Amino acid sequence: MKYYIYEWTTNTKVVGYVSWGQLELDESKVMTSFLESMKYIDKNPNLKMSFYKRAKITDVMRCFNIGLVNNAIISERHKRLLENFNLQSCQFFEIDILNSKTNENYYVLHFYNNPFSYAIDFEKSTFFESDLVETLSEENRIFHAVIDYNDYLRQEKILKANMLSLLIDKIV
Amino acid sequence: MFTLFPKDDKIYVSENLKNELVNAGISGLDDLVRATNVY
């Protein structure tokens, strides 16, 4: 399975002349540390945000006060697209944009739980070590037996110290 | 199969979702470059 990096663009032609995001929390005192954690949020935080003056509206936005790693601000149409997929460990919370330039609703996309920690049958899956440029051909792969997620982390740490990484050959 | 998930300070998308995002013209994303070392 091929994966791609989903990252907010810093291209000013797309997002406008903003440094760390098009939006900022309206109340800077609001505690958002719960969003930074990868925990399930059982109540809508009812966040209020404002656009920076020179911001342009996009389907994926960033809020200055909230880290993008576990959270992104996404449009209604982006949310609908995501809902067509079987997403695991994602929550959507509608936000209130006080000076909104559009009628579209926007949401915080929040991730909770690391799916690797519970969704993989490690003993039945197969893993191999690889260098950073994947120069090893398939027939020369060195396979590793992995018992569980903690074992995966332990082995990955050892390999990383040697500029190697543990890749998944087959997920079960 | 994982479709969208965070790992090591980045968010990753599967190829089929990436194609949907591109086809739908979802704006605000950097070029969706292939990640060679997801796991």
Backbone of each chain as ProteinMPNN parsed JSONL, in Angstrom:
{"seq_chain_A": "MKYYIYEWTTNTKVVGYVSWGQLELDESKVMTSFLESMKYIDKNPNLKMSFYKRAKITDVMRCFNIGLVNNAIISERHKRLLENFNLQSCQFFEIDILNSKTNENYYVLHFYNNPFSYAIDFEKSTFFESDLVETLSEENRIFHAVIDYNDYLRQEKILKANMLSLLIDKIV", "coords_chain_A": {"N_chain_A": [[0.853, -1.194, 0.0], [0.598, 2.15, -0.919], [1.483, 5.234, 0.569], [0.832, 8.706, 1.195], [1.968, 11.994, 2.018], [0.066, 14.155, 3.903], [-0.275, 17.42, 4.029], [-0.47, 20.735, 5.194], [-0.332, 23.513, 3.039], [2.186, 26.022, 2.587], [2.144, 27.862, 0.684], [1.814, 31.064, -0.34], [0.237, 32.049, -2.364], [-1.871, 30.393, -2.348], [-2.863, 30.178, 0.316], [-2.786, 32.747, 1.225], [-1.26, 35.689, 2.726], [-0.052, 34.587, 5.298], [1.398, 33.353, 8.299], [1.406, 31.075, 10.075], [-0.945, 29.818, 9.673], [-4.375, 30.173, 8.514], [-6.257, 30.829, 10.336], [-7.085, 31.922, 13.666], [-7.512, 31.166, 17.108], [-10.317, 32.555, 18.684], [-10.467, 33.186, 21.329], [-7.747, 33.491, 23.103], [-7.17, 32.387, 25.469], [-8.348, 29.992, 25.64], [-8.14, 26.641, 26.502], [-6.432, 24.353, 24.677], [-5.049, 22.08, 24.844], [-6.069, 19.572, 25.08], [-6.722, 18.94, 22.517], [-4.306, 18.511, 21.385], [-3.472, 16.161, 22.438], [-3.793, 12.655, 21.785], [-6.37, 11.777, 22.402], [-9.697, 10.53, 22.841], [-12.352, 12.781, 22.435], [-15.026, 13.669, 24.316], [-16.885, 15.637, 24.212], [-18.128, 18.37, 22.35], [-15.784, 20.853, 21.748], [-16.563, 23.39, 21.006], [-15.222, 25.493, 19.539], [-14.208, 28.809, 18.792], [-13.2, 30.758, 16.111], [-11.184, 33.045, 14.138], [-10.625, 34.523, 10.942], [-7.448, 35.497, 9.714], [-6.638, 38.727, 8.424], [-5.437, 38.717, 5.887], [-5.819, 36.231, 4.943], [-6.574, 33.444, 2.823], [-9.34, 31.415, 1.852], [-9.402, 27.942, 2.145], [-9.86, 24.391, 1.54], [-8.519, 22.808, 3.353], [-7.284, 23.964, 6.291], [-5.231, 25.755, 8.594], [-5.009, 26.345, 12.045], [-3.58, 28.865, 13.907], [-3.169, 28.545, 16.679], [-3.429, 25.88, 17.21], [-1.967, 22.744, 16.955], [-1.077, 21.086, 13.894], [-0.667, 18.431, 13.664], [-2.262, 16.484, 15.008], [-4.644, 17.568, 14.423], [-6.645, 19.181, 11.979], [-8.114, 21.883, 10.17], [-10.991, 21.575, 8.39], [-13.052, 21.784, 5.428], [-16.637, 21.578, 4.888], [-17.18, 20.123, 2.556], [-14.839, 18.675, 2.253], [-14.946, 17.153, 4.551], [-17.21, 15.586, 3.993], [-16.22, 14.079, 1.904], [-14.249, 12.589, 3.215], [-15.859, 11.089, 4.871], [-16.814, 9.147, 3.24], [-15.033, 7.169, 3.38], [-13.711, 4.46, 5.317], [-12.895, 5.606, 8.012], [-10.728, 5.425, 10.769], [-10.598, 6.198, 14.188], [-11.095, 8.989, 14.089], [-12.438, 12.228, 14.703], [-14.918, 14.778, 14.184], [-15.382, 18.182, 14.735], [-17.524, 20.822, 14.678], [-16.679, 24.168, 13.98], [-16.89, 27.615, 14.947], [-16.668, 30.277, 12.943], [-15.98, 33.506, 13.338], [-15.695, 35.8, 11.721], [-16.424, 34.893, 9.211], [-15.974, 34.351, 5.712], [-17.479, 32.889, 4.133], [-20.277, 30.688, 3.505], [-19.959, 28.101, 4.079], [-19.604, 25.328, 6.305], [-17.091, 24.64, 8.751], [-14.721, 22.345, 10.18], [-12.957, 20.923, 12.951], [-10.676, 18.448, 12.424], [-10.001, 15.777, 14.236], [-7.661, 13.498, 15.503], [-7.699, 10.503, 17.3], [-6.194, 8.061, 19.301], [-3.672, 5.823, 18.213], [-3.804, 4.055, 15.366], [-2.094, 1.952, 14.838], [-1.512, 0.796, 17.191], [-3.512, -0.91, 17.978], [-4.896, -2.032, 15.865], [-3.58, -3.812, 14.266], [-2.741, -7.17, 13.627], [-0.065, -8.251, 14.892], [1.441, -10.594, 15.076], [0.616, -12.127, 12.946], [1.11, -10.508, 10.809], [3.7, -9.434, 8.512], [7.044, -8.276, 8.65], [9.796, -6.286, 7.552], [13.249, -5.25, 7.459], [14.604, -2.126, 6.404], [16.687, 0.132, 4.589], [16.994, 3.732, 4.455], [16.603, 4.456, 1.838], [15.533, 2.345, 0.607], [17.053, 0.286, -0.733], [17.381, -2.405, -0.71], [16.648, -5.319, -2.472], [13.644, -7.245, -3.122], [14.117, -10.01, -2.804], [16.244, -10.04, -1.116], [15.402, -9.232, 1.317], [15.337, -8.784, 4.848], [13.559, -10.375, 7.164], [11.517, -9.715, 10.064], [10.272, -11.077, 13.05], [7.478, -10.014, 14.815], [5.952, -9.46, 17.876], [4.026, -7.85, 19.218], [2.626, -4.494, 19.504], [4.333, -3.032, 21.208], [6.654, -4.49, 20.968], [7.146, -4.021, 18.29], [7.718, -1.246, 18.4], [10.031, -1.341, 19.958], [11.824, -2.809, 18.346], [11.904, -1.161, 16.107], [13.115, 1.114, 17.146], [15.7, 0.208, 17.69], [16.554, -0.382, 15.097], [16.399, 2.126, 13.904], [18.473, 3.45, 15.132], [20.525, 2.501, 13.713], [20.23, 3.622, 11.27], [18.217, 2.383, 9.894], [14.928, 1.097, 9.127], [11.776, -0.293, 10.154], [9.676, -1.896, 8.089], [6.375, -2.645, 6.883], [5.536, -5.651, 5.419], [3.301, -7.198, 4.972], [0.05, -6.613, 6.049], [-2.109, -7.79, 8.564]], "CA_chain_A": [[0.0, 0.0, 0.0], [1.368, 3.391, -0.972], [0.941, 6.323, 1.373], [1.28, 10.041, 0.817], [1.976, 12.931, 3.147], [-1.035, 15.131, 3.885], [0.36, 18.536, 4.733], [-0.966, 22.081, 4.881], [0.64, 24.219, 2.22], [2.582, 27.37, 3.013], [2.169, 28.669, -0.533], [1.013, 32.269, -0.058], [-0.753, 32.236, -3.437], [-3.011, 29.532, -2.019], [-3.422, 30.42, 1.659], [-2.698, 34.163, 1.577], [-0.036, 36.077, 3.428], [-0.178, 34.185, 6.694], [2.61, 32.646, 8.687], [1.227, 29.766, 10.707], [-2.312, 29.348, 9.479], [-5.32, 31.22, 8.129], [-7.18, 31.085, 11.436], [-6.595, 31.926, 15.042], [-8.57, 31.016, 18.1], [-10.819, 33.868, 19.073], [-10.107, 33.424, 22.728], [-6.426, 32.893, 23.226], [-7.023, 31.703, 26.752], [-8.981, 28.673, 25.581], [-7.18, 25.537, 26.623], [-6.598, 23.41, 23.565], [-4.085, 20.978, 24.995], [-6.779, 18.309, 24.88], [-6.691, 18.635, 21.092], [-2.958, 18.052, 21.044], [-3.339, 14.767, 22.83], [-4.524, 11.761, 20.883], [-7.42, 11.163, 23.205], [-11.067, 10.721, 22.39], [-12.979, 13.948, 23.07], [-16.426, 13.267, 24.437], [-17.774, 16.802, 24.173], [-17.682, 19.352, 21.358], [-15.136, 21.98, 22.442], [-17.193, 24.656, 20.576], [-14.151, 26.47, 19.323], [-14.498, 29.987, 17.988], [-11.972, 31.192, 15.433], [-11.303, 34.185, 13.225], [-9.653, 34.556, 9.854], [-6.533, 36.623, 9.608], [-7.1, 39.635, 7.378], [-4.884, 38.415, 4.571], [-5.956, 34.789, 4.704], [-7.478, 32.938, 1.786], [-10.072, 30.237, 2.328], [-9.115, 26.684, 1.454], [-10.567, 23.246, 2.141], [-7.717, 22.408, 4.507], [-6.682, 25.161, 6.859], [-4.511, 25.563, 9.847], [-5.255, 27.364, 13.065], [-2.308, 29.234, 14.518], [-3.02, 28.102, 18.072], [-3.624, 24.438, 17.353], [-1.032, 21.986, 16.141], [-1.717, 20.413, 12.763], [-0.359, 17.002, 13.625], [-3.441, 15.703, 15.361], [-5.838, 18.344, 14.105], [-6.629, 20.088, 10.843], [-9.418, 22.507, 9.97], [-11.401, 21.15, 7.049], [-14.354, 22.276, 4.972], [-17.749, 20.616, 4.856], [-17.066, 19.201, 1.408], [-13.735, 17.766, 2.555], [-15.468, 16.218, 5.562], [-18.094, 14.623, 3.316], [-15.362, 13.169, 1.133], [-13.616, 11.665, 4.172], [-16.87, 10.198, 5.436], [-17.028, 8.029, 2.316], [-14.031, 6.157, 3.675], [-13.832, 3.862, 6.637], [-11.847, 6.218, 8.826], [-10.64, 4.943, 12.145], [-10.016, 7.099, 15.174], [-11.205, 10.401, 13.707], [-13.629, 12.954, 15.131], [-15.117, 16.085, 13.558], [-16.069, 19.151, 15.6], [-17.808, 22.059, 13.951], [-16.147, 25.376, 14.625], [-17.607, 28.848, 14.666], [-15.73, 31.294, 12.441], [-16.716, 34.734, 13.641], [-15.68, 36.729, 10.585], [-16.382, 33.996, 8.057], [-16.223, 34.939, 4.401], [-18.175, 31.862, 3.358], [-21.384, 30.048, 4.221], [-19.634, 26.699, 4.321], [-19.191, 24.974, 7.665], [-15.729, 24.108, 8.91], [-14.614, 21.398, 11.291], [-11.66, 20.412, 13.391], [-10.491, 17.004, 12.248], [-9.176, 15.371, 15.374], [-7.301, 12.087, 15.549], [-7.483, 9.935, 18.627], [-5.607, 6.713, 19.249], [-2.801, 5.459, 17.119], [-4.377, 2.788, 14.896], [-1.095, 0.883, 14.837], [-1.385, 0.176, 18.507], [-4.563, -1.878, 18.271], [-5.608, -2.548, 14.696], [-2.762, -4.759, 13.512], [-2.383, -8.451, 14.238], [1.376, -8.22, 14.652], [2.014, -11.933, 14.909], [0.286, -12.658, 11.617], [1.652, -9.598, 9.801], [5.137, -9.663, 8.295], [7.82, -7.039, 8.68], [11.181, -6.423, 7.092], [14.028, -4.044, 7.695], [14.947, -1.422, 5.173], [17.42, 1.377, 4.788], [16.119, 4.874, 4.188], [16.317, 4.625, 0.412], [14.95, 1.079, 0.152], [17.908, -0.278, -1.778], [17.361, -3.867, -0.68], [15.655, -5.919, -3.354], [12.694, -8.083, -2.374], [14.673, -11.324, -2.458], [17.267, -9.887, -0.071], [14.809, -8.637, 2.518], [15.535, -9.456, 6.137], [12.267, -10.31, 7.844], [11.53, -9.703, 11.53], [9.054, -11.499, 13.747], [7.046, -8.997, 15.781], [4.919, -10.059, 18.73], [2.945, -6.894, 19.475], [2.982, -3.103, 19.194], [5.51, -2.638, 21.982], [7.796, -5.156, 20.338], [7.38, -3.266, 17.059], [8.406, -0.002, 18.764], [11.374, -1.688, 20.452], [12.673, -3.177, 17.215], [12.066, 0.017, 15.254], [14.077, 1.996, 17.808], [17.034, -0.369, 17.479], [16.897, -0.227, 13.683], [16.606, 3.555, 13.609], [19.812, 3.812, 15.606], [21.446, 2.052, 12.657], [19.76, 4.218, 10.02], [17.319, 1.45, 9.221], [13.582, 1.18, 9.655], [10.998, -1.538, 10.081], [8.529, -1.683, 7.206], [5.407, -3.744, 6.856], [5.428, -6.396, 4.165], [1.902, -7.584, 4.831], [-0.738, -6.311, 7.244], [-3.284, -8.631, 8.826]], "C_chain_A": [[0.891, 1.246, 0.0], [0.676, 4.446, -0.116], [1.58, 7.64, 0.968], [1.156, 10.973, 2.028], [0.93, 14.029, 2.925], [-0.566, 16.32, 4.712], [-0.217, 19.862, 4.251], [0.098, 22.821, 4.079], [0.969, 25.586, 2.817], [2.646, 28.311, 1.813], [1.234, 29.874, -0.354], [-0.012, 32.552, -1.163], [-2.025, 31.449, -3.137], [-3.666, 29.966, -0.707], [-3.411, 31.897, 2.06], [-1.418, 34.446, 2.36], [-0.196, 35.84, 4.924], [1.035, 33.334, 7.041], [2.347, 31.221, 9.15], [-0.19, 29.237, 10.566], [-3.216, 30.499, 9.12], [-6.194, 31.655, 9.294], [-6.442, 31.213, 12.756], [-7.787, 31.747, 15.976], [-9.013, 32.387, 18.56], [-10.467, 34.2, 20.516], [-8.792, 32.714, 22.993], [-6.252, 32.116, 24.526], [-7.65, 30.307, 26.741], [-7.916, 27.588, 25.642], [-7.423, 24.551, 25.479], [-5.657, 22.215, 23.693], [-4.764, 19.622, 24.785], [-6.8, 17.93, 23.407], [-5.335, 18.087, 20.675], [-2.765, 16.594, 21.431], [-4.127, 13.91, 21.852], [-5.576, 10.998, 21.669], [-8.784, 11.443, 22.6], [-11.666, 11.902, 23.155], [-14.477, 13.694, 23.11], [-17.394, 14.438, 24.379], [-17.239, 17.8, 23.159], [-17.031, 20.537, 22.072], [-15.674, 23.339, 22.03], [-16.174, 25.772, 20.377], [-14.62, 27.616, 18.427], [-13.179, 30.484, 17.398], [-12.257, 32.396, 14.56], [-10.257, 34.048, 12.13], [-8.693, 35.718, 10.065], [-6.942, 37.452, 8.389], [-6.633, 39.209, 5.989], [-4.988, 36.933, 4.217], [-6.886, 34.504, 3.531], [-8.119, 31.656, 2.304], [-9.711, 29.022, 1.482], [-9.875, 25.556, 2.15], [-9.832, 22.698, 3.357], [-7.042, 23.661, 5.031], [-5.98, 24.809, 8.156], [-4.871, 26.699, 10.784], [-3.947, 27.598, 13.81], [-2.122, 28.594, 15.891], [-3.135, 26.597, 18.26], [-2.659, 23.711, 16.427], [-1.74, 21.229, 15.041], [-1.556, 18.903, 12.839], [-1.586, 16.158, 13.938], [-4.737, 16.389, 14.97], [-5.626, 19.149, 12.828], [-8.015, 20.709, 10.784], [-9.837, 22.187, 8.539], [-12.81, 21.642, 6.731], [-15.395, 21.162, 5.022], [-17.573, 19.617, 3.712], [-15.903, 18.236, 1.6], [-14.198, 16.721, 3.577], [-16.341, 15.152, 4.893], [-17.285, 13.605, 2.526], [-14.724, 12.127, 2.071], [-14.616, 10.651, 4.706], [-17.217, 9.043, 4.498], [-16.048, 6.892, 2.572], [-14.233, 5.635, 5.102], [-12.705, 4.392, 7.532], [-11.884, 5.668, 10.239], [-10.055, 6.05, 13.009], [-10.018, 8.562, 14.758], [-12.497, 10.985, 14.267], [-13.694, 14.284, 14.389], [-15.871, 16.978, 14.543], [-16.279, 20.441, 14.818], [-17.257, 23.253, 14.714], [-16.978, 26.58, 14.186], [-16.58, 29.878, 14.214], [-16.441, 32.639, 12.47], [-16.762, 35.707, 12.471], [-15.631, 35.952, 9.28], [-16.73, 34.718, 6.761], [-17.014, 33.97, 3.531], [-19.317, 31.285, 4.192], [-21.074, 28.603, 4.58], [-19.226, 26.487, 5.784], [-17.779, 24.418, 7.662], [-15.637, 23.301, 10.196], [-13.153, 21.2, 11.689], [-11.674, 18.916, 13.14], [-9.505, 16.566, 13.324], [-8.913, 13.869, 15.324], [-7.166, 11.65, 17.004], [-7.046, 8.481, 18.451], [-4.679, 6.558, 18.052], [-3.276, 4.107, 16.595], [-3.382, 1.641, 14.892], [-1.071, 0.121, 16.144], [-2.428, -0.904, 18.749], [-5.134, -2.576, 17.043], [-4.819, -3.58, 13.888], [-2.593, -6.041, 14.311], [-0.895, -8.652, 13.946], [1.956, -9.612, 14.393], [1.735, -12.521, 13.529], [0.807, -11.761, 10.492], [3.137, -9.888, 9.625], [5.855, -8.333, 8.106], [9.22, -7.302, 8.14], [11.926, -5.127, 7.356], [14.463, -3.433, 6.376], [15.828, -0.234, 5.509], [16.545, 2.52, 4.28], [15.794, 5.05, 2.715], [15.816, 3.327, -0.212], [15.768, 0.446, -0.961], [17.869, -1.806, -1.795], [16.274, -4.406, -1.616], [14.784, -6.89, -2.555], [13.292, -9.41, -1.946], [15.723, -11.246, -1.347], [16.71, -9.312, 1.229], [15.107, -9.477, 3.756], [14.244, -9.278, 6.935], [12.432, -10.388, 9.356], [10.2, -10.237, 12.047], [8.726, -10.448, 14.803], [5.861, -9.551, 16.562], [3.722, -9.125, 18.907], [3.459, -5.478, 19.211], [4.233, -2.656, 19.947], [6.776, -3.263, 21.409], [8.164, -4.449, 19.036], [8.167, -1.98, 17.356], [9.842, -0.268, 19.19], [12.301, -1.995, 19.275], [12.932, -1.983, 16.295], [13.11, 0.967, 15.835], [15.504, 1.504, 17.571], [17.476, -0.145, 16.031], [17.188, 1.232, 13.335], [17.979, 4.024, 14.038], [20.869, 3.421, 14.59], [21.007, 2.535, 11.276], [18.912, 3.245, 9.187], [15.91, 1.673, 9.765], [12.863, -0.146, 9.432], [9.751, -1.273, 9.241], [7.611, -2.901, 7.213], [5.359, -4.355, 5.458], [3.977, -6.76, 3.914], [1.174, -7.288, 6.15], [-1.898, -7.288, 7.352], [-4.068, -7.959, 9.942]], "O_chain_A": [[1.809, 1.374, 0.81], [-0.552, 4.536, -0.082], [2.705, 7.685, 0.47], [0.345, 10.754, 2.927], [0.924, 14.721, 1.907], [-0.472, 16.241, 5.937], [-0.42, 20.074, 3.055], [1.284, 22.761, 4.402], [0.134, 26.216, 3.465], [3.148, 29.43, 1.922], [0.02, 29.717, -0.233], [-1.017, 33.22, -0.919], [-3.11, 31.79, -3.609], [-4.887, 30.102, -0.635], [-3.956, 32.264, 3.101], [-0.611, 33.552, 2.615], [-0.441, 36.764, 5.701], [1.619, 32.679, 6.178], [2.982, 30.277, 8.681], [-0.583, 28.306, 11.27], [-2.893, 31.659, 9.375], [-6.803, 32.724, 9.252], [-5.341, 30.693, 12.938], [-8.913, 32.131, 15.662], [-8.192, 33.272, 18.797], [-10.206, 35.352, 20.863], [-8.739, 31.488, 23.092], [-5.334, 31.309, 24.676], [-7.509, 29.541, 27.695], [-6.922, 27.628, 24.917], [-8.512, 23.99, 25.352], [-5.497, 21.437, 22.753], [-4.128, 18.653, 24.371], [-6.885, 16.749, 23.069], [-5.229, 17.302, 19.733], [-1.976, 15.881, 20.812], [-5.028, 14.402, 21.172], [-5.667, 9.772, 21.618], [-8.993, 12.458, 21.936], [-11.506, 12.008, 24.37], [-15.118, 13.525, 22.073], [-18.605, 14.244, 24.488], [-16.035, 18.051, 23.109], [-17.667, 21.165, 22.919], [-15.299, 24.35, 22.623], [-16.268, 26.844, 20.975], [-15.331, 27.411, 17.443], [-12.176, 30.611, 18.101], [-13.409, 32.726, 14.278], [-9.161, 33.533, 12.35], [-9.083, 36.787, 10.536], [-7.523, 36.927, 7.439], [-7.38, 39.338, 5.02], [-4.32, 36.453, 3.301], [-7.85, 35.229, 3.285], [-7.524, 30.914, 3.086], [-9.717, 29.081, 0.253], [-10.458, 25.752, 3.217], [-10.456, 22.184, 4.285], [-6.315, 24.337, 4.303], [-6.128, 23.721, 8.712], [-5.018, 27.85, 10.374], [-3.298, 26.662, 14.277], [-1.023, 28.148, 16.222], [-2.952, 26.098, 19.37], [-2.556, 24.04, 15.245], [-2.871, 20.777, 15.221], [-2.254, 18.174, 12.135], [-1.904, 15.222, 13.205], [-5.817, 15.834, 15.172], [-4.56, 19.728, 12.619], [-8.981, 20.134, 11.286], [-9.115, 22.496, 7.591], [-13.632, 21.88, 7.616], [-15.076, 19.982, 5.174], [-17.792, 18.418, 3.883], [-15.976, 17.091, 1.154], [-13.866, 15.542, 3.46], [-16.223, 13.963, 5.193], [-17.622, 12.422, 2.484], [-14.671, 10.94, 1.751], [-14.269, 9.499, 4.964], [-17.843, 8.07, 4.916], [-16.209, 5.79, 2.049], [-14.838, 6.288, 5.952], [-11.706, 3.714, 7.771], [-12.951, 5.474, 10.821], [-9.128, 6.749, 12.6], [-9.067, 9.293, 15.033], [-13.527, 10.311, 14.299], [-12.667, 14.848, 14.012], [-16.881, 16.567, 15.114], [-15.323, 21.066, 14.358], [-17.361, 23.33, 15.938], [-17.674, 26.539, 13.172], [-15.728, 30.304, 14.994], [-17.385, 32.873, 11.717], [-17.777, 36.37, 12.261], [-14.893, 36.304, 8.36], [-17.628, 35.558, 6.705], [-17.197, 34.203, 2.336], [-19.321, 31.382, 5.419], [-21.836, 27.958, 5.301], [-18.595, 27.342, 6.406], [-17.337, 23.804, 6.691], [-16.365, 23.538, 11.16], [-12.245, 21.299, 10.864], [-12.575, 18.207, 13.589], [-8.333, 16.943, 13.312], [-9.83, 13.072, 15.127], [-6.584, 12.357, 17.826], [-7.499, 7.784, 17.544], [-4.924, 7.134, 16.991], [-3.167, 3.106, 17.304], [-3.781, 0.477, 14.937], [-0.665, -1.04, 16.202], [-2.251, -1.736, 19.638], [-5.789, -3.61, 17.172], [-5.342, -4.154, 12.932], [-2.335, -6.008, 15.515], [-0.52, -9.159, 12.889], [2.863, -9.77, 13.576], [2.522, -13.314, 13.01], [0.93, -12.206, 9.35], [3.76, -10.513, 10.484], [5.338, -7.402, 7.489], [9.751, -8.405, 8.26], [11.329, -4.056, 7.463], [14.662, -4.125, 5.377], [15.723, 0.338, 6.594], [15.468, 2.282, 3.733], [14.818, 5.717, 2.372], [15.691, 3.232, -1.433], [15.23, 0.108, -2.016], [18.275, -2.429, -2.776], [15.119, -3.985, -1.546], [15.145, -7.302, -1.453], [13.011, -9.892, -0.849], [16.05, -12.252, -0.717], [17.466, -8.949, 2.13], [15.123, -10.707, 3.71], [13.89, -8.166, 7.328], [13.35, -11.031, 9.866], [9.136, -9.886, 11.536], [9.589, -10.047, 15.584], [4.894, -10.047, 15.984], [2.569, -9.533, 18.768], [4.586, -5.291, 18.752], [5.092, -1.979, 19.382], [7.834, -2.634, 21.374], [9.343, -4.295, 18.715], [9.14, -1.659, 16.673], [10.755, 0.477, 18.835], [13.427, -1.501, 19.217], [14.034, -1.815, 15.772], [13.897, 1.557, 15.095], [16.403, 2.296, 17.287], [18.619, 0.231, 15.771], [18.105, 1.53, 12.57], [18.581, 4.885, 13.398], [21.98, 3.95, 14.604], [21.359, 1.946, 10.254], [18.902, 3.289, 7.957], [15.734, 2.372, 10.763], [13.285, -0.989, 8.64], [8.875, -0.51, 9.647], [8.026, -4.022, 7.508], [5.167, -3.661, 4.46], [3.48, -6.648, 2.794], [1.635, -7.671, 7.226], [-2.581, -7.578, 6.369], [-5.111, -8.467, 10.355]]}, "seq_chain_B": "MFTLFPKDDKIYVSENLKNELVNAGISGLDDLVRATNVY", "coords_chain_B": {"N_chain_B": [[-7.795, -1.501, 6.349], [-5.622, 1.253, 6.738], [-6.572, 4.576, 6.204], [-6.34, 7.297, 6.633], [-4.188, 8.815, 8.795], [-2.31, 9.894, 11.686], [1.199, 9.992, 12.228], [4.347, 10.072, 13.714], [4.63, 12.98, 13.727], [3.453, 13.665, 11.321], [0.767, 13.574, 8.895], [-0.724, 10.93, 7.204], [-1.982, 9.711, 4.07], [-3.831, 7.208, 2.35], [-3.312, 5.786, -0.926], [-5.688, 5.63, -2.45], [-7.403, 7.458, -1.179], [-5.857, 9.731, -1.459], [-5.992, 10.073, -4.244], [-8.708, 10.653, -4.485], [-8.814, 13.099, -3.12], [-7.262, 14.702, -4.77], [-8.701, 14.526, -7.188], [-11.075, 15.727, -6.4], [-10.235, 18.256, -6.047], [-9.411, 19.346, -3.617], [-8.398, 22.01, -1.718], [-5.556, 23.761, -0.293], [-3.711, 21.976, 0.499], [-0.354, 20.79, 0.515], [1.741, 19.586, -2.159], [0.959, 16.236, -2.59], [3.14, 14.163, -1.658], [4.779, 11.033, -2.15], [5.194, 8.871, 0.574], [7.956, 7.184, 1.655], [8.713, 5.784, 3.842], [6.616, 4.869, 5.756], [5.977, 3.12, 7.796]], "CA_chain_B": [[-6.598, -0.764, 5.921], [-5.628, 2.633, 7.22], [-6.829, 5.517, 5.119], [-5.843, 8.622, 7.045], [-3.738, 8.649, 10.178], [-1.098, 10.631, 12.05], [2.319, 9.2, 12.744], [5.643, 10.768, 13.717], [4.481, 14.397, 13.382], [2.898, 13.874, 9.983], [-0.474, 12.873, 8.599], [-0.565, 10.151, 5.98], [-3.215, 9.264, 3.412], [-3.648, 6.092, 1.431], [-3.312, 6.216, -2.324], [-7.039, 5.841, -2.982], [-7.906, 8.734, -0.661], [-5.073, 10.791, -2.111], [-6.57, 10.287, -5.575], [-10.002, 11.334, -4.291], [-8.539, 14.491, -2.741], [-6.778, 15.393, -5.975], [-9.811, 14.625, -8.147], [-12.071, 16.665, -5.878], [-9.64, 19.589, -6.007], [-9.329, 19.843, -2.237], [-7.347, 23.035, -1.711], [-4.887, 24.029, 0.977], [-2.727, 20.934, 0.779], [0.879, 20.789, -0.245], [1.768, 18.44, -3.074], [0.87, 14.992, -1.812], [4.292, 13.371, -2.084], [4.75, 9.672, -1.645], [6.013, 8.606, 1.761], [8.627, 5.899, 1.433], [8.919, 5.077, 5.104], [5.475, 5.145, 6.614], [5.959, 2.279, 8.988]], "C_chain_B": [[-6.712, 0.692, 6.357], [-5.727, 3.598, 6.04], [-6.205, 6.874, 5.4], [-5.427, 8.505, 8.497], [-2.503, 9.513, 10.444], [-0.015, 9.668, 12.525], [3.59, 10.035, 12.636], [5.535, 12.188, 13.167], [4.002, 14.661, 11.96], [1.555, 13.153, 9.866], [-0.281, 12.165, 7.258], [-1.928, 9.79, 5.402], [-2.879, 8.104, 2.487], [-3.762, 6.612, 0.002], [-4.724, 6.472, -2.84], [-7.659, 7.135, -2.445], [-7.148, 9.897, -1.279], [-5.66, 11.103, -3.488], [-7.907, 11.014, -5.487], [-9.796, 12.813, -3.96], [-8.12, 15.303, -3.963], [-7.924, 15.593, -6.953], [-10.865, 15.641, -7.704], [-11.533, 18.092, -5.82], [-9.617, 20.187, -4.619], [-8.139, 20.787, -2.127], [-6.741, 23.197, -0.322], [-3.864, 22.977, 1.358], [-1.487, 21.149, -0.066], [0.803, 19.637, -1.235], [1.817, 17.168, -2.256], [1.987, 14.052, -2.278], [4.251, 11.992, -1.438], [5.692, 9.544, -0.454], [6.648, 7.234, 1.589], [8.796, 5.106, 2.72], [7.784, 5.358, 6.073], [5.579, 4.363, 7.905], [7.298, 2.281, 9.698]], "O_chain_B": [[-7.797, 1.274, 6.337], [-5.05, 3.443, 5.023], [-5.623, 7.509, 4.52], [-6.239, 8.134, 9.345], [-1.744, 9.821, 9.524], [-0.307, 8.65, 13.153], [3.871, 10.629, 11.595], [6.265, 12.556, 12.247], [4.137, 15.777, 11.458], [1.252, 12.244, 10.639], [0.255, 12.736, 6.309], [-2.898, 9.59, 6.134], [-1.789, 8.032, 1.921], [-4.241, 7.719, -0.242], [-4.942, 7.426, -3.587], [-8.364, 7.831, -3.176], [-7.738, 10.932, -1.588], [-5.805, 12.269, -3.852], [-8.207, 11.882, -6.307], [-10.519, 13.674, -4.461], [-8.562, 16.434, -4.16], [-8.108, 16.686, -7.488], [-11.468, 16.325, -8.53], [-12.289, 19.031, -5.572], [-9.785, 21.395, -4.455], [-7.005, 20.401, -2.41], [-7.339, 22.819, 0.685], [-3.226, 23.068, 2.407], [-1.555, 21.621, -1.201], [-0.101, 18.805, -1.157], [2.624, 17.041, -1.336], [1.79, 13.244, -3.185], [3.751, 11.819, -0.326], [6.821, 10.035, -0.469], [5.949, 6.239, 1.398], [8.999, 3.892, 2.686], [7.981, 6.013, 7.096], [5.3, 4.887, 8.983], [7.453, 1.62, 10.725]]}, "name": "protein", "num_of_chains": 2, "seq": "MKYYIYEWTTNTKVVGYVSWGQLELDESKVMTSFLESMKYIDKNPNLKMSFYKRAKITDVMRCFNIGLVNNAIISERHKRLLENFNLQSCQFFEIDILNSKTNENYYVLHFYNNPFSYAIDFEKSTFFESDLVETLSEENRIFHAVIDYNDYLRQEKILKANMLSLLIDKIVMFTLFPKDDKIYVSENLKNELVNAGISGLDDLVRATNVY"}
